[in-house]
Amino acid sequence: MGGSTTGYRGKEFALLSKGHARFARHAGILHQRAGVLAYLISNDCAV
């Protein structure tokens, strides 16, 4: 349970954070679109 596990964990973490950054960017775009959609829908309901 020495350096090999931490090395593996480090690689795993690097992959995860890289994937998370990509996911966060993607989710941000989706969130923006959802926000615009919600805005349009709420404006429709208000009118």
PyMOL Python script that loads the backbone (N, CA, C, O; Angstrom):
from pymol import cmd

cmd.read_pdbstr("""\
ATOM      1  N   MET A   1       0.846  -1.203   0.000  1.00  0.00           N
ATOM      2  CA  MET A   1       0.000   0.000   0.000  1.00  0.00           C
ATOM      3  C   MET A   1       0.875   1.245   0.000  1.00  0.00           C
ATOM      4  O   MET A   1       0.689   2.157   0.805  1.00  0.00           O
ATOM      5  N   GLY A   2       1.836   1.261  -0.922  1.00  0.00           N
ATOM      6  CA  GLY A   2       2.788   2.358  -0.894  1.00  0.00           C
ATOM      7  C   GLY A   2       2.589   3.327  -2.027  1.00  0.00           C
ATOM      8  O   GLY A   2       1.473   3.776  -2.290  1.00  0.00           O
ATOM      9  N   GLY A   3       3.693   3.655  -2.709  1.00  0.00           N
ATOM     10  CA  GLY A   3       3.671   4.666  -3.760  1.00  0.00           C
ATOM     11  C   GLY A   3       2.866   4.246  -4.975  1.00  0.00           C
ATOM     12  O   GLY A   3       2.332   5.093  -5.691  1.00  0.00           O
ATOM     13  N   SER A   4       2.772   2.920  -5.217  1.00  0.00           N
ATOM     14  CA  SER A   4       2.061   2.459  -6.411  1.00  0.00           C
ATOM     15  C   SER A   4       0.588   2.848  -6.366  1.00  0.00           C
ATOM     16  O   SER A   4       0.012   3.223  -7.387  1.00  0.00           O
ATOM     17  N   THR A   5      -0.015   2.761  -5.202  1.00  0.00           N
ATOM     18  CA  THR A   5      -1.434   3.114  -5.095  1.00  0.00           C
ATOM     19  C   THR A   5      -1.634   4.616  -5.291  1.00  0.00           C
ATOM     20  O   THR A   5      -2.563   5.041  -5.978  1.00  0.00           O
ATOM     21  N   THR A   6      -0.761   5.410  -4.685  1.00  0.00           N
ATOM     22  CA  THR A   6      -0.899   6.858  -4.831  1.00  0.00           C
ATOM     23  C   THR A   6      -0.651   7.266  -6.273  1.00  0.00           C
ATOM     24  O   THR A   6      -1.290   8.188  -6.778  1.00  0.00           O
ATOM     25  N   GLY A   7       0.275   6.584  -6.938  1.00  0.00           N
ATOM     26  CA  GLY A   7       0.535   6.865  -8.343  1.00  0.00           C
ATOM     27  C   GLY A   7      -0.690   6.557  -9.183  1.00  0.00           C
ATOM     28  O   GLY A   7      -1.060   7.321 -10.074  1.00  0.00           O
ATOM     29  N   TYR A   8      -1.319   5.415  -8.883  1.00  0.00           N
ATOM     30  CA  TYR A   8      -2.537   5.023  -9.595  1.00  0.00           C
ATOM     31  C   TYR A   8      -3.654   6.010  -9.298  1.00  0.00           C
ATOM     32  O   TYR A   8      -4.378   6.445 -10.193  1.00  0.00           O
ATOM     33  N   ARG A   9      -3.777   6.353  -8.022  1.00  0.00           N
ATOM     34  CA  ARG A   9      -4.804   7.311  -7.623  1.00  0.00           C
ATOM     35  C   ARG A   9      -4.590   8.650  -8.319  1.00  0.00           C
ATOM     36  O   ARG A   9      -5.538   9.300  -8.757  1.00  0.00           O
ATOM     37  N   GLY A  10      -3.325   9.044  -8.411  1.00  0.00           N
ATOM     38  CA  GLY A  10      -3.001  10.314  -9.058  1.00  0.00           C
ATOM     39  C   GLY A  10      -3.418  10.320 -10.515  1.00  0.00           C
ATOM     40  O   GLY A  10      -3.997  11.287 -11.009  1.00  0.00           O
ATOM     41  N   LYS A  11      -3.109   9.210 -11.203  1.00  0.00           N
ATOM     42  CA  LYS A  11      -3.498   9.091 -12.620  1.00  0.00           C
ATOM     43  C   LYS A  11      -5.007   9.103 -12.760  1.00  0.00           C
ATOM     44  O   LYS A  11      -5.562   9.773 -13.631  1.00  0.00           O
ATOM     45  N   GLU A  12      -5.658   8.355 -11.894  1.00  0.00           N
ATOM     46  CA  GLU A  12      -7.115   8.277 -11.909  1.00  0.00           C
ATOM     47  C   GLU A  12      -7.704   9.661 -11.684  1.00  0.00           C
ATOM     48  O   GLU A  12      -8.647  10.066 -12.363  1.00  0.00           O
ATOM     49  N   PHE A  13      -7.133  10.383 -10.718  1.00  0.00           N
ATOM     50  CA  PHE A  13      -7.621  11.714 -10.395  1.00  0.00           C
ATOM     51  C   PHE A  13      -7.409  12.679 -11.549  1.00  0.00           C
ATOM     52  O   PHE A  13      -8.266  13.512 -11.843  1.00  0.00           O
ATOM     53  N   ALA A  14      -6.256  12.559 -12.198  1.00  0.00           N
ATOM     54  CA  ALA A  14      -5.963  13.429 -13.344  1.00  0.00           C
ATOM     55  C   ALA A  14      -6.963  13.182 -14.463  1.00  0.00           C
ATOM     56  O   ALA A  14      -7.454  14.125 -15.084  1.00  0.00           O
ATOM     57  N   LEU A  15      -7.261  11.918 -14.719  1.00  0.00           N
ATOM     58  CA  LEU A  15      -8.246  11.570 -15.738  1.00  0.00           C
ATOM     59  C   LEU A  15      -9.623  12.089 -15.357  1.00  0.00           C
ATOM     60  O   LEU A  15     -10.352  12.627 -16.191  1.00  0.00           O
ATOM     61  N   LEU A  16      -9.966  11.920 -14.091  1.00  0.00           N
ATOM     62  CA  LEU A  16     -11.271  12.365 -13.607  1.00  0.00           C
ATOM     63  C   LEU A  16     -11.421  13.867 -13.737  1.00  0.00           C
ATOM     64  O   LEU A  16     -12.446  14.359 -14.211  1.00  0.00           O
ATOM     65  N   SER A  17     -10.385  14.605 -13.310  1.00  0.00           N
ATOM     66  CA  SER A  17     -10.491  16.062 -13.342  1.00  0.00           C
ATOM     67  C   SER A  17     -10.514  16.571 -14.776  1.00  0.00           C
ATOM     68  O   SER A  17     -11.178  17.562 -15.079  1.00  0.00           O
ATOM     69  N   LYS A  18      -9.780  15.883 -15.665  1.00  0.00           N
ATOM     70  CA  LYS A  18      -9.803  16.267 -17.077  1.00  0.00           C
ATOM     71  C   LYS A  18     -11.196  16.029 -17.649  1.00  0.00           C
ATOM     72  O   LYS A  18     -11.739  16.874 -18.361  1.00  0.00           O
ATOM     73  N   GLY A  19     -11.762  14.878 -17.332  1.00  0.00           N
ATOM     74  CA  GLY A  19     -13.110  14.553 -17.784  1.00  0.00           C
ATOM     75  C   GLY A  19     -14.130  15.484 -17.159  1.00  0.00           C
ATOM     76  O   GLY A  19     -15.116  15.858 -17.794  1.00  0.00           O
ATOM     77  N   HIS A  20     -13.887  15.856 -15.909  1.00  0.00           N
ATOM     78  CA  HIS A  20     -14.826  16.736 -15.209  1.00  0.00           C
ATOM     79  C   HIS A  20     -14.819  18.123 -15.820  1.00  0.00           C
ATOM     80  O   HIS A  20     -15.863  18.767 -15.925  1.00  0.00           O
ATOM     81  N   ALA A  21     -13.646  18.583 -16.223  1.00  0.00           N
ATOM     82  CA  ALA A  21     -13.552  19.906 -16.843  1.00  0.00           C
ATOM     83  C   ALA A  21     -14.363  19.928 -18.135  1.00  0.00           C
ATOM     84  O   ALA A  21     -15.078  20.887 -18.424  1.00  0.00           O
ATOM     85  N   ARG A  22     -14.231  18.839 -18.908  1.00  0.00           N
ATOM     86  CA  ARG A  22     -14.976  18.741 -20.159  1.00  0.00           C
ATOM     87  C   ARG A  22     -16.469  18.673 -19.868  1.00  0.00           C
ATOM     88  O   ARG A  22     -17.276  19.313 -20.542  1.00  0.00           O
ATOM     89  N   PHE A  23     -16.822  17.890 -18.855  1.00  0.00           N
ATOM     90  CA  PHE A  23     -18.221  17.739 -18.480  1.00  0.00           C
ATOM     91  C   PHE A  23     -18.790  19.064 -17.975  1.00  0.00           C
ATOM     92  O   PHE A  23     -19.920  19.430 -18.298  1.00  0.00           O
ATOM     93  N   ALA A  24     -17.990  19.779 -17.175  1.00  0.00           N
ATOM     94  CA  ALA A  24     -18.451  21.051 -16.613  1.00  0.00           C
ATOM     95  C   ALA A  24     -18.720  22.056 -17.726  1.00  0.00           C
ATOM     96  O   ALA A  24     -19.692  22.810 -17.674  1.00  0.00           O
ATOM     97  N   ARG A  25     -17.847  22.059 -18.735  1.00  0.00           N
ATOM     98  CA  ARG A  25     -18.027  22.982 -19.858  1.00  0.00           C
ATOM     99  C   ARG A  25     -19.311  22.618 -20.594  1.00  0.00           C
ATOM    100  O   ARG A  25     -20.108  23.487 -20.948  1.00  0.00           O
ATOM    101  N   HIS A  26     -19.497  21.323 -20.817  1.00  0.00           N
ATOM    102  CA  HIS A  26     -20.682  20.833 -21.516  1.00  0.00           C
ATOM    103  C   HIS A  26     -21.936  21.158 -20.714  1.00  0.00           C
ATOM    104  O   HIS A  26     -22.934  21.618 -21.268  1.00  0.00           O
ATOM    105  N   ALA A  27     -21.879  20.914 -19.405  1.00  0.00           N
ATOM    106  CA  ALA A  27     -23.026  21.182 -18.535  1.00  0.00           C
ATOM    107  C   ALA A  27     -23.314  22.674 -18.496  1.00  0.00           C
ATOM    108  O   ALA A  27     -24.471  23.088 -18.413  1.00  0.00           O
ATOM    109  N   GLY A  28     -22.259  23.483 -18.557  1.00  0.00           N
ATOM    110  CA  GLY A  28     -22.448  24.932 -18.559  1.00  0.00           C
ATOM    111  C   GLY A  28     -23.228  25.384 -19.773  1.00  0.00           C
ATOM    112  O   GLY A  28     -24.109  26.238 -19.677  1.00  0.00           O
ATOM    113  N   ILE A  29     -22.899  24.806 -20.918  1.00  0.00           N
ATOM    114  CA  ILE A  29     -23.605  25.144 -22.158  1.00  0.00           C
ATOM    115  C   ILE A  29     -25.069  24.701 -22.053  1.00  0.00           C
ATOM    116  O   ILE A  29     -25.979  25.444 -22.420  1.00  0.00           O
ATOM    117  N   LEU A  30     -25.277  23.493 -21.551  1.00  0.00           N
ATOM    118  CA  LEU A  30     -26.638  22.982 -21.382  1.00  0.00           C
ATOM    119  C   LEU A  30     -27.407  23.860 -20.409  1.00  0.00           C
ATOM    120  O   LEU A  30     -28.585  24.152 -20.617  1.00  0.00           O
ATOM    121  N   HIS A  31     -26.731  24.278 -19.347  1.00  0.00           N
ATOM    122  CA  HIS A  31     -27.370  25.106 -18.321  1.00  0.00           C
ATOM    123  C   HIS A  31     -27.790  26.448 -18.917  1.00  0.00           C
ATOM    124  O   HIS A  31     -28.875  26.954 -18.628  1.00  0.00           O
ATOM    125  N   GLN A  32     -26.927  27.015 -19.745  1.00  0.00           N
ATOM    126  CA  GLN A  32     -27.255  28.285 -20.400  1.00  0.00           C
ATOM    127  C   GLN A  32     -28.477  28.122 -21.290  1.00  0.00           C
ATOM    128  O   GLN A  32     -29.385  28.953 -21.273  1.00  0.00           O
ATOM    129  N   ARG A  33     -28.492  27.051 -22.063  1.00  0.00           N
ATOM    130  CA  ARG A  33     -29.620  26.808 -22.966  1.00  0.00           C
ATOM    131  C   ARG A  33     -30.902  26.600 -22.185  1.00  0.00           C
ATOM    132  O   ARG A  33     -31.962  27.103 -22.557  1.00  0.00           O
ATOM    133  N   ALA A  34     -30.791  25.850 -21.093  1.00  0.00           N
ATOM    134  CA  ALA A  34     -31.963  25.597 -20.253  1.00  0.00           C
ATOM    135  C   ALA A  34     -32.458  26.906 -19.647  1.00  0.00           C
ATOM    136  O   ALA A  34     -33.663  27.129 -19.525  1.00  0.00           O
ATOM    137  N   GLY A  35     -31.516  27.769 -19.271  1.00  0.00           N
ATOM    138  CA  GLY A  35     -31.875  29.061 -18.707  1.00  0.00           C
ATOM    139  C   GLY A  35     -32.618  29.919 -19.711  1.00  0.00           C
ATOM    140  O   GLY A  35     -33.614  30.561 -19.379  1.00  0.00           O
ATOM    141  N   VAL A  36     -32.128  29.927 -20.940  1.00  0.00           N
ATOM    142  CA  VAL A  36     -32.779  30.693 -22.005  1.00  0.00           C
ATOM    143  C   VAL A  36     -34.173  30.144 -22.264  1.00  0.00           C
ATOM    144  O   VAL A  36     -35.136  30.892 -22.427  1.00  0.00           O
ATOM    145  N   LEU A  37     -34.256  28.826 -22.297  1.00  0.00           N
ATOM    146  CA  LEU A  37     -35.540  28.167 -22.535  1.00  0.00           C
ATOM    147  C   LEU A  37     -36.527  28.505 -21.421  1.00  0.00           C
ATOM    148  O   LEU A  37     -37.682  28.839 -21.689  1.00  0.00           O
ATOM    149  N   ALA A  38     -36.071  28.419 -20.179  1.00  0.00           N
ATOM    150  CA  ALA A  38     -36.929  28.727 -19.039  1.00  0.00           C
ATOM    151  C   ALA A  38     -37.365  30.189 -19.088  1.00  0.00           C
ATOM    152  O   ALA A  38     -38.502  30.517 -18.750  1.00  0.00           O
ATOM    153  N   TYR A  39     -36.462  31.053 -19.506  1.00  0.00           N
ATOM    154  CA  TYR A  39     -36.768  32.480 -19.617  1.00  0.00           C
ATOM    155  C   TYR A  39     -37.856  32.713 -20.660  1.00  0.00           C
ATOM    156  O   TYR A  39     -38.803  33.465 -20.429  1.00  0.00           O
ATOM    157  N   LEU A  40     -37.709  32.065 -21.802  1.00  0.00           N
ATOM    158  CA  LEU A  40     -38.697  32.207 -22.869  1.00  0.00           C
ATOM    159  C   LEU A  40     -40.064  31.674 -22.436  1.00  0.00           C
ATOM    160  O   LEU A  40     -41.099  32.283 -22.707  1.00  0.00           O
ATOM    161  N   ILE A  41     -40.042  30.525 -21.757  1.00  0.00           N
ATOM    162  CA  ILE A  41     -41.294  29.915 -21.312  1.00  0.00           C
ATOM    163  C   ILE A  41     -41.975  30.807 -20.277  1.00  0.00           C
ATOM    164  O   ILE A  41     -43.189  31.001 -20.328  1.00  0.00           O
ATOM    165  N   SER A  42     -41.206  31.345 -19.349  1.00  0.00           N
ATOM    166  CA  SER A  42     -41.804  32.187 -18.307  1.00  0.00           C
ATOM    167  C   SER A  42     -42.346  33.485 -18.918  1.00  0.00           C
ATOM    168  O   SER A  42     -43.357  34.015 -18.457  1.00  0.00           O
ATOM    169  N   ASN A  43     -41.681  33.986 -19.939  1.00  0.00           N
ATOM    170  CA  ASN A  43     -42.186  35.178 -20.628  1.00  0.00           C
ATOM    171  C   ASN A  43     -43.482  34.869 -21.367  1.00  0.00           C
ATOM    172  O   ASN A  43     -44.397  35.691 -21.407  1.00  0.00           O
ATOM    173  N   ASP A  44     -43.551  33.675 -21.952  1.00  0.00           N
ATOM    174  CA  ASP A  44     -44.764  33.245 -22.642  1.00  0.00           C
ATOM    175  C   ASP A  44     -45.935  33.166 -21.671  1.00  0.00           C
ATOM    176  O   ASP A  44     -47.052  33.576 -21.985  1.00  0.00           O
ATOM    177  N   CYS A  45     -45.657  32.631 -20.484  1.00  0.00           N
ATOM    178  CA  CYS A  45     -46.709  32.471 -19.486  1.00  0.00           C
ATOM    179  C   CYS A  45     -47.165  33.832 -18.963  1.00  0.00           C
ATOM    180  O   CYS A  45     -48.341  34.024 -18.654  1.00  0.00           O
ATOM    181  N   ALA A  46     -46.238  34.761 -18.867  1.00  0.00           N
ATOM    182  CA  ALA A  46     -46.555  36.083 -18.321  1.00  0.00           C
ATOM    183  C   ALA A  46     -47.445  36.868 -19.286  1.00  0.00           C
ATOM    184  O   ALA A  46     -48.308  37.641 -18.870  1.00  0.00           O
ATOM    185  N   VAL A  47     -47.217  36.655 -20.573  1.00  0.00           N
ATOM    186  CA  VAL A  47     -47.958  37.429 -21.584  1.00  0.00           C
ATOM    187  C   VAL A  47     -49.398  36.936 -21.710  1.00  0.00           C
ATOM    188  O   VAL A  47     -50.166  37.470 -22.511  1.00  0.00           O
TER     189      VAL A  47
END
""", "prot")
cmd.dss("prot")
cmd.show_as("cartoon", "prot")
cmd.util.cbc("prot")
cmd.orient("prot")
